[in-house]
Amino acid sequence: MIDLYRSCTSQLQDSPPSRNVPSCQHDAFTHLPRHSHCDYVLAPSSLSPSNCHFLTSNPTLAMRIAMPPRSGPSPPTHPSPSAYTTVSKTLIPAAHGHAFSLPASSRFRIIDIHGEQVVDLMAWINPNPPSTPTPFTLTRLEKLSTAYTRYHLSGVTPAIGEYLWTNADRPILQVTEDTVKVHDMTFMSCFPGLYEKKGLVGHRSCAENITSAMRKAGFMSTVGEGDGEDKGLLEISGTDPFNCFQNTPNYSLKRLGSSRKGDYVEFEAVEDVVVAVSCCPYDLEGFNGGEITDVAIEVLERN
């Protein structure tokens, strides 16, 4: 099976990504067929190696082919996209965050407006009626867990129809549409101390963005805000995000910034949820295309 992946032989470029440089022309995760047992992309021998950014001869790739089908509930039969109506559109300014509640069976779409912008996603089971924002104690809540999700998906990014799981081992969000198909479940959100160690005191961070957004939306107490020991910020910093559009390049064919202008990923809430996102402000080493840009959230409800 390893030979399936040796048709593209060039290494990932060392230079920082640029929004003016297109992704691999083969757009492998979007157009190539997937293996019947593991949903992994099969790279045909006809691919030209000249323009493919690829981690060659990676054993993790070949090992994934031989693994059994991934676990989870059988995907339900979904209504067509026309069965949903967009009820809200929210622009999230570059390097800021947003939080909102969503009833079960509703959908939301995270849109990368300009391309190569990572978005950190967190979600909690909502203990209150979705229409009534009420502060709750995050440490006692069931929440999205990338560790449980990695277990159910054998460590790889979810395919359309698959689920993100909670720390109570239950599905919380289902991927219903995805134009990128490359996301990260490995890294934490950036946090104030990360930037302070780089000499960037006061730099915005995803942990702060989500904490602020949760408080502004009324889902989180303001107790401790601005104090030396902000327990709310500490809790958010310790919650692992699902990093939309971030390519952790240890098993994938695309670049670190894998989303293009207008790309999106859409989720359906399995339960009533509270969702928080951060337009990642990490602007070092060419990450996020070297420039932080706006993203958008659309909420859709069934007709």
QUIRAGI-V451414 format. One record per pair of residues at least 24 apart in sequence whose C-alpha atoms are under 8 Angstrom apart, sorted by the first residue. I is the first residue (numbers start at 1). GAP is how many residues later the second one is. Records with the same first field share a line. If there is no record, write none. Layout:
# QUIRAGI-V451414
I = GAP / GAP
This chain:
# QUIRAGI-V451414
1 = 61 / 64
2 = 55 / 57 / 59 / 60
4 = 38 / 39 / 40 / 41
5 = 37 / 38 / 51 / 52 / 56 / 57
6 = 50 / 51
7 = 36 / 37 / 38 / 39 / 40 / 41 / 42
8 = 39 / 40 / 41 / 42 / 44 / 45 / 46 / 48
9 = 40 / 43 / 45 / 46 / 47
10 = 39 / 40 / 41 / 42 / 43 / 44 / 45 / 46
11 = 42 / 43 / 44 / 45
12 = 41 / 42 / 43 / 243
13 = 40
16 = 269 / 270 / 271 / 273 / 274
17 = 238 / 239 / 240 / 269 / 270 / 272 / 273
18 = 268 / 271 / 272
19 = 96 / 97 / 270
23 = 30 / 231 / 232 / 235
24 = 27 / 28 / 29 / 229 / 230 / 231
25 = 26 / 27
26 = 26
27 = 227
28 = 225 / 226
29 = 151 / 152 / 153 / 224
30 = 149 / 150 / 151
35 = 30
37 = 28 / 29 / 30 / 31 / 32
38 = 26 / 27 / 28 / 29 / 30 / 31 / 32
39 = 120
40 = 24 / 25
52 = 201
53 = 200 / 201 / 202
54 = 198 / 199 / 200
55 = 194 / 195 / 196 / 197 / 198
58 = 192 / 193
60 = 190 / 191
61 = 190
70 = 82 / 83 / 84
71 = 81 / 82
72 = 80 / 90 / 91
75 = 86 / 87
83 = 219 / 220
84 = 216 / 217 / 218 / 219
85 = 215 / 216 / 217 / 218
86 = 212 / 213 / 214 / 215
87 = 211 / 212 / 213 / 214
88 = 210 / 211 / 212
89 = 207 / 208 / 209 / 210
90 = 206 / 207 / 208
91 = 203 / 204 / 205 / 206
92 = 187 / 202 / 203 / 204 / 205
93 = 186 / 200 / 201 / 202
94 = 185 / 186 / 187 / 198 / 199 / 200 / 201
95 = 109 / 110 / 111 / 114 / 183 / 184 / 185 / 186 / 197 / 198 / 199
96 = 110 / 113 / 182 / 183 / 184 / 185
97 = 109 / 112 / 113 / 115 / 116 / 179 / 180 / 181 / 182
98 = 111 / 112 / 115 / 116 / 178 / 179 / 180
99 = 111 / 114 / 115 / 118 / 175 / 176 / 177 / 178
100 = 117 / 174 / 175 / 176
101 = 25 / 29 / 30 / 32 / 171 / 172 / 173 / 174
102 = 28 / 167 / 170 / 171 / 172 / 173
103 = 27 / 166 / 168 / 169 / 170
104 = 164 / 165 / 166 / 167 / 168 / 169
105 = 163 / 164 / 165 / 166 / 196 / 197
106 = 162 / 163 / 193 / 194 / 195 / 196
107 = 159 / 160 / 161 / 162 / 192 / 193 / 194
108 = 158 / 159 / 160 / 189 / 190 / 191 / 192
109 = 155 / 156 / 157 / 158 / 188 / 189 / 190 / 191
110 = 154 / 155 / 156 / 185 / 186 / 187 / 188
111 = 151 / 152 / 153 / 154 / 184 / 185 / 186 / 187
112 = 147 / 148 / 149 / 150 / 151 / 152 / 182 / 183 / 184
113 = 148 / 149 / 150 / 180 / 181 / 182 / 183
114 = 146 / 147 / 148 / 179 / 180 / 181
115 = 142 / 144 / 145 / 146 / 147 / 148 / 174
116 = 129 / 141 / 142 / 143 / 144 / 145 / 172 / 173
117 = 128 / 140 / 142 / 162 / 163 / 171 / 172 / 175 / 176 / 178
118 = 125 / 126 / 127 / 128 / 139 / 161 / 162 / 170
119 = 124 / 125 / 126 / 127 / 158 / 159 / 160 / 161
120 = 69 / 86 / 121 / 122 / 123 / 124 / 157 / 158 / 159 / 160
121 = 120 / 121 / 122 / 123 / 154 / 155 / 156 / 157
122 = 117 / 118 / 119 / 120 / 153 / 154 / 155
123 = 150 / 151 / 152 / 153
124 = 149 / 150 / 151
125 = 47 / 146 / 147 / 148 / 149
126 = 145 / 146 / 147 / 148
130 = 142 / 143 / 144
133 = 84 / 85 / 86
134 = 84 / 85 / 86
135 = 83 / 84 / 85 / 86
136 = 83 / 84 / 85
137 = 83
138 = 82 / 97
139 = 96
142 = 24 / 25 / 26
143 = 24 / 25
144 = 28
145 = 94 / 95 / 96
146 = 39 / 40 / 94 / 95 / 96
147 = 38
150 = 35
157 = 24 / 25 / 26 / 27 / 28
171 = 99
172 = 97 / 98 / 99 / 101
173 = 94 / 95 / 96 / 97 / 98
174 = 93 / 94 / 95 / 96
175 = 90 / 91 / 92 / 93
176 = 89 / 90 / 91 / 92
177 = 87 / 88 / 89 / 90
178 = 85 / 86 / 87 / 88
179 = 84 / 85 / 86
180 = 65 / 78 / 79 / 83 / 84 / 85
181 = 64
182 = 62 / 63 / 64 / 65 / 70 / 72 / 76
183 = 59 / 60 / 61 / 62 / 63 / 64 / 65
184 = 58 / 59 / 60 / 61 / 62 / 63 / 64
185 = 55 / 56 / 57 / 58
186 = 62
187 = 53 / 54 / 56
188 = 49 / 50 / 51 / 52 / 53
189 = 48 / 51 / 52
190 = 47 / 90 / 92
191 = 46
204 = 77
205 = 75 / 76 / 77
206 = 72 / 73 / 74 / 75
207 = 26 / 29 / 30
208 = 25
209 = 69
210 = 26 / 66 / 67 / 68
211 = 25
213 = 63
214 = 62
256 = 31
257 = 30 / 31 / 32
